[in-house]
Amino acid sequence: MNITKLFRVLVATAPLSSLVAPIGAQTVWHVAPGVPGSGNGTPGAPFASIQDAIDAAAPSGDEVRIAPGTYLEHIDLLGKGLLVQAAAGPGTVGLQGDGVQSVVTLVNGEGPATVLRGLAINAGVGSPGPGGVRQGGGARLVGASARFEECEFGGNTADLGGSVYVLGGAPTFERCSISASSAQQGGGAYVEGAAARFIDCRVAGNLTGYSVPAGLNRGAGLCIVSALPGSEIVGSTVHGNRAALAPYPSGVGLYVSGTLDLRSTTVSANEAGTGGVGAGESGGEGMGLYAAGTVLVEDCVFEDNRRGFEGGAIRGDVVARRTVFRGNAAGFGGAVSGGTYEDCRFEANEAGFDGVFQAQGGAAFSASLLRCHIEGNRCVGQIQGGAGAFNCTLVDCLVLYNDANGGDGGGLRNCTATRCELVGNSASSGGGTYGGTLTDCRLIANEASVVGGAAAFLANLTRCELTLNRAPNGAAVHLSSLQFCTVSLNESAPGNSVLSGPGGSVRNSIVHGNTPAALGAAAGAYFFGYSLLESSVPGVGNVVADPLFLGPKSGDLRLSAGSPAIDAGDPLAAADPDGSRADMGAFPFDPFAVFSYGAYCAAKANGLGCLPVLAATGEPALGGPDDFAFVATELTGASFALATVGTLATAAPLAGGLVCVGSIQARLPVTPTGGAAGTCQGQAQFAVSHTLLAQLGVGTLGYAQVFFRDAQHPDGTGLAMTQGLEFRVRN
């Protein structure tokens, strides 16, 4: 038989697999603990050592499959592209350190094809690096880009990187936990000059700073130095890491220099000075995160990071977006110090934690804030103030109900703010702001216990509205300057004024409808020019008149047609948007502005403690549908109510409440409240016909209030009432 025929016979009779090598051939090497003999890595004769399996594996493509158990050894991946995994899943295989070196070593250029999955890596002490510094108790990576998936690092120690040390490369840690480890830097992990990624990881309960050389107490959770582009922490938790106070710690949860993205991560309960050296003291910067470089923070939560000197949550020049800061504390910047924050929320943070340091910036210190919500922050201890923000720049922010707790500047201190709302803040001086420059802002219902309900001490306000602020003296401002502002419905103590302190100024502004109405000592202590007031004062261009606000009692302080403030500002000032001479006050006249109704005065709660509310539906207009109606809710159930309508706003005491309407024009029919007895389910609706509106007259301000029977009221009056409702009749 010739050679050709022989080949054809062989091809026809031999299995194809015996002639062609399998594509992507892979060998699975098996490992099991306590196996007698050396084994050969097969299922029937597994290796007893993980390292033996790695040694036997091909340079790439093989798998080392490890049976459940604890393995007392350290392993070196030798640059091979292997999958090393727990056969029964995470938590079933433990690699226990030998007390001499790192448990896992990757120093031969391992790439993404090297994957360690489901291993528990414990009790390592780190391999010595330059100068004898021990690196990476659990894993030591130099120039490696391997992947760790579902691994658990715990109880490891080293000088750098208690559990993990990374130098160079681009490794990935996904769904891993790094806990209960300690180091001089990077209690959980130390990363330098790399593009490391931590995805869906938990970094918790790690320590730094115990017997550490001065200046190196960084990153009890993760210490990431000179991070390269591509570095990121995503979907992770960094919780309960601790740093000793000696030396001064930086970034207890996270220390980052270089370029890194932090996204969808919770950073919580990281602290300095608890346990070990410096126990019980406060100090350090950035208990949650210390950032130096280009660090982007998005969609994260920083909560209860405390005991810092500066920046309870963050210290550094980050850019943070859509992130929540809650319950953090530090001496300066309870939540943050430095950086730029967009669309973030700050709530219940504290400056001056534990009474240590001068409290400055309950939420923020020396930061830029854009479209942020800043609420319920406070100062404690040796207080300076700025419970919302201190020395910050704010644009389009809400600053609500912050408390300087005896300090100055309940909302802001020494800040620059544009188009912000400061509401319900409190302080000794400057309930809304202490100092600073505010433009196009609203300062509403702020309170000072001494002076300056809205603003105090060299605050400069332009195009601002100041309403419903309170202080014994200077309910609006103390020793401050107003330019194109509207000041109304503020309240100082009898005999004082809503403006206080010598040397302030009021230009192109409206100061009207405050209590007391008289300017008192401010008439001679302030400079007034081209302003509308309630009494005569020295100065040029001032007017004593009713400004004809659209809703003067309910706080709509825009000008109605015919207001004497229109075209009455300084003729040398910039023209209004319509090109006409400047109007006085914060709001240039808008002929298309519409006021329908708004609340004023105060309601009396019923016997069940519910506060009744009066609102309206439809429009108080003679043209169009005849659908205007008052609607009262939160009334006592199974009772009766009636409404009064008048043309005068009052606040006369009656039956433990206030009568908010005078000059009565109509009493609307008694109406059953419905709802069950003994509840607050009652409500009543009262139609206001075109006939009644015409009787009041177009342009007239009307006032309404609802009274209802409350037989079980504990004060024995049997009566409760809603607040008042102001409305303006239109064509």
Phi, psi and omega in degrees: 000129181283171186299320182296315179297319179300318180296319180296321179295318180297317180295322183287332187254339185273145174298143181300324183294338180278348182254336184237126178294139179299140176285134179065039181303139183220137175249133176261119179259125186261142179227138176216147183282149172069022180280128178290145180080180184276330183070169179231009176088004177275165179302326181278338181222067184292158171291149174271347183238134176295322181297324178299321179294319178297317180299323184281339187289156175291164180301334179204154171093347182273168178233138171252115185251120191251127178285156181304144178148179178250133184242116182270082181197166169246153184233150177235124184285348171060024179078009184273146178270078186245158165259116178247112188217156175285124185297325183260012176097175184302144176086002183255348181235124178245130173257116186256130181295160182258007179076010182240323189207184177297149179288319181236133181237130175225095186228016184238038174073026178304137182252193182298342178285349175271114186232128172248125189228129170075022183261143171260120188243110193227157167062030174273157181240000177088141176271145181291135173251202179305136180073012180077009180287124182282136188234126170066081179302317180275309182217137178240118182240126176233113180067023184254148177236038182287171178243134171247123182236130176054037178263153180239114176258129180201145174069027179260157178221153175191178172278316176239118178076084183308312179259323187224135172237129179230127173233112182072179180079189181216065181285161177233133174242114185235129181056039179255157171242140179230109190215161170052037179241164184216152179197170173289320172226138180069067180304319175275304181210146174240126182231131180222132174059036184228170173246067184279150179233130175243111186242123177054043181255162174237123180240108192215142170068028178265161187231147168220167167089013179261115185059043184259145175299149183303138174086002185241022182271086187224139168062070176298325176277287177230132173246110185242110188249134179053048181297137180268156176309139185102348176291137180201152171234118189226134172061030188249174176233129176238105194224137167065029175276154188227145174229136173292156182284335183253118353280179183308115186277152175232129175062071184294312176288306182222131168245125183224127165236150184100214186243122182206145173253129176244114187226142172048045185236144176256125179242111191218149169055034173269137189217158172250150169075029176241109183089150178068207182297134177078021182303137176083358180261172179238143178173174177096170183235135175064071181297326175275308184211129167251125186238132174223103183137219181249092183243122179255127180242123181223135172057042182250170173232127173245118189220132172059033169272126196216174174071027178263156172284319183214126178076080181302317179265308185223136168233122177136176188268062176278165162245116184242137180227140173051047184239144181255133176240117187220127171071020178273160184209140175197168178295309178246122180070079182307320177261305187222151172225118184081166176096175180238132187232124183238128176056040180256164179234129179241121181214137174059035173267160184228138167257145181081040186306135179059021179075009180264142180072165175281126186282118179223119176078081180303319177261312189218146178227125176052050181232165173252127187236123182235121179055043181259154177250118188236105190220137170069026176269161184207168175247145177221164174079223180283090198270134164253311173133202188070059185297328174277302183208147181232125176057043182243167170247126183235139176224127176056044181252156170254125182238102194234132165054040173268151188228117178282354170056047180097349174273191184247138181086080181293317177271301185228155170219125178054045181248162169249120185231138179229130178054045179250158173244125178246110189229128169069022179274158184218149181196175171291308175229138181072067180303317178276305180213146174245111185069188177093178181233120183239134181228132178056041181249161174242126178243108191231130171056035171272160185217138174239141180279345180240287181218157173073069180302314178269313186210151181211154170054084171064028171284140178244115185243129179231131180055044181248151174254129179237108183222147173060023176273155184223146172191153176305323177217141182066051181302328176274294182217155172235124175049052183221173184241135179242130177226119183055050178245159174240125186236111184207153175066022175269156187224121172250170180292152178306138180088349177255193184223160176285347172246133180219165178086140180283149171094002177280176180215149178227114182231136175052037186237169176240123175236101190204144175080024179262170177233122353292158179288325183292144179279345176057224184298336180296336181302326179258348185263339180257157169268128178242135176208133177049051181231152178261125188227174178263351178211158184288141176219160175296152177134171185258136171077012180280151183229136173254110185191171172278125183287351181055058173295153178296317179223077191295330182270331181265000171094014171271097190262022171287158184273139173266166180302139179089002180296137178290352178277348182287132179056031183243006178284180180303123181297341179271354179285162178300144182294158175290169181304332179274005178088357181274172176304147183301138171274157172284153174094177185283338189239105174303144183302132177239110183295346181260002180293140181233130171245126179259299180197161178196158184276151173207177179063190184228142178276161172253126180294149177279181185294344178268000180088004180277141179263112182292151184231133175248123177230195181210161171234162182072195183230141178280061185235140181285333176275153178084197185297147176270072192233010181288133181208148173270140180231117179253132180232173182062035177268164175295131182289156177055046181226199182224149181223155172221156181240143174245146179231130180215185182241016180224132175271129180229180173207061185267132181297140175201124172051041179079004177231202181232135168274117188262356186235133174233178183049060187297131178252336181200146169242117185279152189304145176299137186228135176293143183276341183068191181075170182276146176298147179076016178230175175255030182275357182290148174205160182212143179236138183232116178288139177243103190285164173302326180299315179293320178297319178296324177298322179289320177102140179299135181088350181285141171273123177253158182224139183223155176205149179245131176249146179216151181288133180220075191301332184263014181298132185295342179279357175079001182280336182069020186218140171221169187205153176281176168286176176274159176231121179265138178215158180237128181285133180235164173293000000 
